[in-house]
């Protein structure tokens, strides 16, 4: 049975990308065929815009109508590459960021925020340097981090040892309630997002802009920062290598993992 899909949102790490941060030729060809058929193909990542562009170039569909959009910052922004500007943007309130920052400081944890090209940490640390290496962005330490974030930001990441972040996540959720969306994306990244904001909300917002009904939306993901788009897309697909929580939430699960064309094989079987 062929699925009726008009827009596909694709997580990057451990979903579309292999361990060496590549999109395989098989999956590239499948996504290019989707775009040729007029199916909007949207990379959807926690990364900043500039850190997504290398994978846009790998797909080589940005010049088409179907390949013109990306969702960045885990759904806080939608970027139109044809007009080179954000068409949707959400921010975490400054007072929420300041509270989380001061609580992180008490625990010896750094914080970091982003713009499209740069990561701004509260202090130099190995975790931010890992993020810089992973994303290919610049790094700059602000003189006064608290002043730097008080106007609000698309998201803030608190990096650190996984055990310490698990405990801190529970405390922040208890204290902040619905003032922010809080989750661990990678074991060493605790993310603070705007309230009622995520990849799924951004996907539905873009679908609305493009006059695509929810029934024709598809998403691929593996981890907790993909939860909302797995929950909200009509045709949600968990990766074989994904978390059990995501697999239970998704309508489908790929037969293959991210190292073996999981996305491409699913598209060939169910969409193309």
C-alpha positions in Angstrom: 0.0 0.0 0.0 1.4 3.4 -1.0 1.1 6.1 1.6 -0.4 9.5 0.6 2.3 11.9 1.8 3.0 15.6 0.8 5.6 16.6 3.4 8.4 14.6 5.1 10.3 15.8 8.2 13.6 14.1 8.8 15.7 14.1 11.9 19.5 14.1 11.2 21.6 12.3 13.8 21.0 8.6 14.1 18.1 8.9 11.6 19.1 10.3 8.2 22.8 10.3 9.0 25.2 7.4 9.4 27.7 7.4 12.3 30.2 9.2 10.1 27.6 12.0 9.5 26.9 11.1 5.9 23.7 10.5 4.0 24.1 7.4 1.9 23.7 7.6 -1.9 20.7 5.2 -1.8 18.8 7.4 0.6 19.9 10.6 -1.2 18.4 9.2 -4.4 15.1 8.3 -2.6 14.8 11.8 -1.2 15.6 13.4 -4.5 12.8 11.3 -6.1 10.4 12.4 -3.4 11.3 16.1 -4.1 10.9 15.5 -7.9 7.4 14.2 -7.2 6.6 17.4 -5.3 6.8 15.9 -1.8 8.3 18.6 0.5 11.5 17.1 2.0 12.4 19.0 5.2 15.5 18.4 7.3 14.5 18.8 10.9 17.2 19.1 13.5 18.3 20.5 16.9 21.2 22.1 15.1 21.4 25.7 14.1 20.7 26.6 10.5 24.3 26.8 9.3 25.0 23.4 10.8 22.2 21.9 8.7 23.3 23.3 5.4 26.0 20.7 4.7 23.3 18.0 4.6 21.1 20.2 2.5 24.0 20.3 0.0 24.4 16.5 0.2 20.7 16.2 -0.9 21.1 18.8 -3.6 17.4 19.7 -3.6 17.4 23.2 -2.0 16.9 24.8 -5.4 13.5 23.1 -5.8 10.2 24.2 -4.3 10.0 20.9 -2.4 13.5 21.3 -0.9 13.4 25.0 0.1 12.6 24.7 3.9 14.5 23.5 6.9 13.4 23.2 10.6 16.2 24.1 13.0 16.7 24.4 16.8 14.4 21.4 17.4 11.4 23.3 16.0 12.0 26.8 17.3 12.6 28.1 13.8 11.6 27.4 10.2 14.0 28.7 7.6 13.2 29.4 3.9 16.4 29.0 1.9 14.9 30.7 -1.2 14.4 34.0 0.5 17.1 33.4 3.1 15.1 34.2 6.2 13.2 32.7 9.1 9.5 32.4 8.5 8.7 31.1 11.9 10.5 31.7 15.3 9.8 30.9 18.9 11.9 31.9 22.0 12.3 30.7 25.6 11.5 33.6 27.9 14.6 35.3 29.4 13.4 34.8 33.0 13.2 31.0 32.4 16.7 30.9 30.9 18.1 32.9 33.8 16.6 30.6 36.3 18.0 27.5 34.6 21.4 29.1 34.1 21.7 30.1 37.8 20.6 26.6 38.9 23.1 25.1 36.5 25.9 27.2 37.8 25.2 26.0 41.4 25.8 22.5 40.1 29.0 23.4 38.1 27.2 22.9 34.8 27.8 25.2 31.8 25.0 26.5 29.5 25.1 27.4 25.8 22.8 29.2 23.4 23.0 29.6 19.6 22.6 31.8 16.6 22.7 30.4 13.0 26.5 30.4 12.9 27.8 30.4 16.5 27.5 28.6 19.8 27.8 30.9 22.9 28.7 29.0 26.1 28.7 30.4 29.6 32.3 29.1 29.9 34.7 27.1 27.8 34.2 23.4 28.3 34.7 20.1 26.6 31.0 19.5 25.9 30.6 22.8 23.9 33.8 21.9 22.0 32.3 18.6 21.1 29.2 20.4 19.9 31.4 22.8 17.8 33.1 19.8 16.2 29.9 18.0 15.6 28.1 20.9 14.1 30.9 22.9 12.4 29.9 26.2 14.1 32.0 28.9 15.6 32.3 29.3 19.4 32.3 32.6 21.3 32.2 33.0 25.1 30.1 36.2 26.1 31.5 38.5 28.7 28.3 38.4 30.7 26.3 35.3 29.8 23.3 36.3 32.1 23.0 39.6 30.3 23.4 37.8 26.9 20.4 35.5 27.5 18.0 37.8 29.3 16.1 38.8 26.1 15.2 35.2 25.4 16.7 32.6 23.0 15.4 29.9 20.6 16.8 27.3 23.0 19.4 26.7 25.7 21.5 23.5 26.1 23.0 22.5 29.4 25.8 20.0 28.6 27.4 17.6 31.1 27.7 14.1 32.5 24.6 12.1 31.7 23.9 11.1 35.3 24.0 14.7 36.6 21.7 15.8 33.7 19.1 13.2 34.5 18.8 14.5 38.0 18.8 18.1 37.0 16.2 17.5 34.3 13.7 16.2 36.9 14.3 19.3 39.1 13.9 21.7 36.2 10.7 20.1 35.0 9.3 20.3 38.6 10.2 23.9 39.0 9.4 25.3 35.5 6.3 23.3 34.7 4.8 24.3 31.4 7.0 27.4 31.1 9.4 25.4 28.9 9.8 22.1 27.1 12.7 20.2 28.8 14.3 16.9 27.6 17.6 15.2 27.0 18.4 14.9 23.3 21.8 13.3 23.5 22.8 11.7 26.8 25.1 14.7 27.4 22.7 17.5 26.3 19.8 18.8 28.4 17.7 21.0 26.2 15.4 23.9 27.2 12.9 24.8 24.6 10.0 27.3 24.4 6.7 26.1 25.9 4.5 24.0 23.5 7.4 24.0 21.0 9.0 21.1 19.2 9.8 19.6 15.8 6.2 18.4 15.5 4.6 21.7 16.2 7.0 23.3 13.6 6.1 20.6 11.1 2.4 21.3 11.4 3.0 25.0 11.2 4.9 24.5 7.9 2.3 22.2 6.6 -0.3 24.8 7.4 1.7 27.5 5.5 1.8 25.1 2.5 -1.9 24.1 2.8 -1.0 20.5 3.5 -3.4 18.6 5.8 -2.0 16.8 8.8 -3.2 13.5 7.2 -0.5 13.9 4.6 2.5 14.6 7.0 5.3 12.1 7.6 8.2 12.2 10.1 11.3 10.1 10.8 13.0 10.1 14.2 14.9 8.1 16.8 15.1 10.1 20.0 13.3 12.3 22.6 13.8 15.6 20.7 11.8 13.9 17.9 8.9 13.0 20.2 6.5 15.7 19.1 6.9 15.1 15.4 6.5 11.4 16.0 3.4 12.1 18.0 1.9 14.7 15.6 2.7 13.5 12.1 0.0 11.2 10.7 2.6 8.9 9.2 5.2 8.8 12.0 8.3 6.5 11.5 10.7 5.4 14.2 14.1 4.2 13.3 15.0 0.6 14.0 17.9 1.9 16.1 15.6 4.4 17.9 14.5 4.6 21.6 11.8 2.1 22.6 9.7 5.1 23.7 9.8 6.5 20.2 9.1 3.1 18.6 6.0 2.7 20.8 4.7 6.1 19.9 5.3 5.8 16.1 2.9 4.3 13.6 5.7 2.5 11.8 9.3 1.4 12.4 11.9 1.0 9.7 13.2 -2.4 8.8 16.8 -1.1 8.7 18.8 1.2 11.0 20.5 4.5 10.1 23.7 2.7 9.0 21.8 0.6 6.4 19.5 3.1 4.6 16.6 2.8 7.1 15.0 6.0 5.7 15.6 5.3 2.0 14.4 1.7 2.2 11.2 2.8 4.0 10.5 5.5 1.4 11.1 3.0 -1.5 8.7 0.5 0.0 5.9 2.8 1.3 6.0 6.1 -0.6 7.8 5.7 -3.9 
